[in-house]
Amino acid sequence: MNRASKSELIQHLRITPKAADRVVALRQDQRFNSLQQLRSVAGLQARTLNRIKGRVLLAGDPRLHILDVTASDDYIFSHKPFALTVHFANPADLEVAIVSVAVLWAGESFVVEQELTSEEVQQCHVDVRFDEERSLPVGPAEFHVALYSASGAQGSFRKTFYVLPSNPLSLSLSPAGATVTGTWSARGDYQDGSDTFLTECEITIGNGDTGIVSMNRRVNWKFWDGGVGGTLVESGAFDWPGSISVPGLGTWRGGIWFSSPRGSGIYNRYNGKDDMTIEIEMVATGGRRVAGTITCRVMLAYGVNIIKVGDFDAQEGVDLYSAVDVTRQIYERRDITFRSVLRWIIHDSDAGSYRIINSEAECYDLFRDWSVPNDYIDVYVCQDFATGSFDGLSGDVPGPAAKGGDRDGVAVDKTGFTDGSGAKRLQISYLGMLIGHEVGHYLGLPHINEAGNLMLSNSGTNDTNLNYDQYRLMLPHGFIVYL
Amino acid sequence: MANPEIIDDFTNNEPPPTIPGGTQRPSKRVDLERFNAIRRRQELNALLTQRTCGVSEAVVQDFEPGDVPLLLQIVHERDPNGNQAIRKHAVRALGEFRNVEVLEVLWRISSDDLEPEGIRGQALLALAHVTPRMAPGLLQGSLDDESPLIRQAAVSALTEVGGQSALNLVTELLERERDIGVRQRAAMAAETIGKPRIPEGDL
């Protein structure tokens, strides 16, 4: 900015000759120490200014940029080999060497790494192949892609795909309505007005053949306790109101719901906080029988007070609540959700030095001095943690189920960064994990040494799993209720 | 809400859903024997986040002089898809290395108002460790920064450095500072700053 000629400014910053003249004139008066000085250049709109910031930020950037990740054959089918195409940019002409893909799916996460050929480096895309042994079942799968140069530069990207059914005819059940739980369970949702439990789920019939398959309208249903073949709680059948045709290489979907009044077997199981298995069976007109099962249960919940410590930019505020959504998703995958998210702020004028946490002791002081008097977990989001190494802290493990004292909360670093346009942002995925991790401590979870687990002592963005034992461990906490 | 009572008798006896093909898939790794920088990069990624939670015990993070190029690489990567916490901890780790290139990078980051305040503040602290002797002079400008968070971080860095020069700067700041957070930190610093705390060393 201080040395470039007028033509170089036009070429690199993509500004008009007039604007370039003004930049040159400005720097004759005062050397550029900050891009903010460009604000005084007449004719530079905010959008242009942001673009300049991005270009200046990227000038000489040694980064690898992953631009997109796509399924090489458009779709990923269950239990079939597939490939992902990683598209990247390499402005610094680095020696791109290895692509690494971590797969987060219903089972244990695994990694597929591959060396790049010189042709792939030249073409700036690489196909990462997943063979039969690494094929996936039906359902969502998240792919975290890292691209490395031989010198250790790294580019990152993440993408989620839904793995489609590839078998000839199958029936699967999934949660439905606004009461989805994350372990792919249907939820028994208590209805205050009618004193009933409502269970909603969706039937998907997948047809892997090219011809249309017609189904009989009769739908048989059973609620089991202890899995199919255990104790039969209730059963019945009904006729689907219309005809059912599953298109070739396509799916048919239909939603069903059960309303269980007080005194019914299903109501009693839900009320006893017991979970069940729903089994649905249907028959094709040709006689082929298809069936699917899904677990159903009431859902646990806790509430959070999200407390901003100091003032946040507008975009940072948006990012913060996106991060809280990530936390909610992490817990919903283990059937625990939020009762509610209450939003609070301690303004700069009141926050004092608590905006930057310098030590554990200062964190405890924050918990002592500030608190929300309800039965939600207080989550303080600070501007910075300058503690030396850690980014978050829980008052105790578990934290108290009553407010008061200096241990009744968790605190995290807001994890800010500046994006390519110069806007202040928060790293949603990491912050969501971080809040989830510290809340996990508050609910009684210690650290655990299990790959991909949320409660690793060094958990990162990809570490979001909670296992069943941890789910059980959180239940007795006084801030946990069921919805 | 049906019943906001303490849950202590929850029953979950349903067998977990079966996953065709089982719950495990084998990883396929590239032998990193030929890729020392990538291997070390992956180790550093893990090392830098070894203690991201304050509940865990403090750990000693051993960085080697040969790690400086990779740490600088991580610091240069402002990848929105990357882990910002790793970058911040890399800035902190650079504070262990007293060399001119590190000093220049930290100085540039600390005075770059496009960087997030968390990273700039971390750079100020690291800078104090790289060159405690020069630190008061380098930090002086940050005490007048537009952002109170940076002024507060500069006070923390001066507290780390200690010594009469640091104390003088903090005392002068107290006379003009209006932000309550910075004032609080500066007042605490004025009481606690004593002899130089970071051992001197040459760049």
Interface residues (C-beta under 8 A of the other chain):
Chain A: N33 S34 L35 Q36 K53 L57 D61 P62 R63 H65 I66 S78 H79 A97 I98 S100 V103 A106 G107 E108 F110 V111 V112 E113 Q114 E115 E133 R134 S135 L136 P137 Y148 S149 A150 S151 G152 A153 Q154 G155 S156 F157 R158 T183 W184 Y190 D192 D225 G226 G227 G272 K273 D274 D275 M276 T277 T293 I294 T295 R297 V298 L300 G310 R339 D348 S349 A351 G352 S353 Y354 R355 I356 N358 E360 C363 D375 Q383 D384 F385 A386 T387 G388 S389 F390 D391 G392 L393 S394 V397 A401 D413 K414 T415 G416 F417 T418 D419 G420 G422 K424 R425 Q427 Y430 L434 H437 E438 H441 H447 S457 N458 S459 G460 T461 Y468 Y471 R472 L475 P476 G478 I480 V481 Y482 L483
Chain B: M1 A2 N3 P4 E5 I6 I7 D8 D9 F10 T11 N12 N13 E14 P15 P16 P17 I19 P20 G21 G22 T23 Q24 R25 P26 S27 K28 R29 V30 F35 A37 I38 R40 R41 N45 A46 T49 Q50 R51 T52 C53 G54 V55 S56 A58 V59 Q61 P69 L70 Q73 I74 H76 E77 R78 D79 P80 N81 G82 N83 Q84 A85 R87 K88 H89 R92 S111 D112 D113 L114 E115 P116 E117 G118 I119 G121 Q122 L125 P148 L149 Q152 A153 S156 D179 I180 G181 V182 Q184 R185 M188
